[in-house]
Structures are given as structure tokens and as C-alpha cells.
């Protein structure tokens, strides 16, 4: 479970999330969310924007809770299964679009 406000999240946004899997070793925070889309996207370009926004928000909050650690986000597509580690630059961009995503 993650809960709180992240510095780069939209003003007034409070996030309370159930993360499917996470691990916090010494220098890194790993966040994995299971997705059951069928068929599963084969490339990151095919991942729906809502998933990018969700993971960008999770990453932002993890950075606030665990300062100084690298946050790595991934989607585990259950149709496969296949693990897709998400691109940091794309997550950065998704963070700027969160306000416009449907809830």
C-alpha cells in the first residue's frame, strides 16, 4: 500500500494505491503492477495512457516515501506472462498529463 501526496502530482491530489508487488532493497524501489489486457501490448507504445499515468503516480509517491532511491516501474502482463519495465522518460512525461486522465 502507498498513500500520500507526491511533490510532482497535481495540486491537491492524494494517492492511495494498492500495488501488486513491490520490493525495497538498499538503493532501489521496484514497483510491479499486474495487467490482464488481452491481447497484451507488445511494445511500450501500445500501453494505454491510463497505465502510464498510474505508474508515474506510483513512482512519484515512492520517490517521496523513499528519497534517494531509484524507482523502477514495470507492468506484468498476465497474458503471456511478460514483464515490461517502463521507460523513465515516458513516465516523466506521463506525470505531466495525470491531471487530464480519466479516473
Secondary structure, 3 states (H helix, E strand, C coil): CEEECCCCCCCCCCEEECCCEEECCCCEEEEEEEECCCCCCCCHHHCCHHHHHHHHHHHHHHHHHCCCCEEEEEEEECCCCEEEECCHHHHHHHHHHHHHCCC
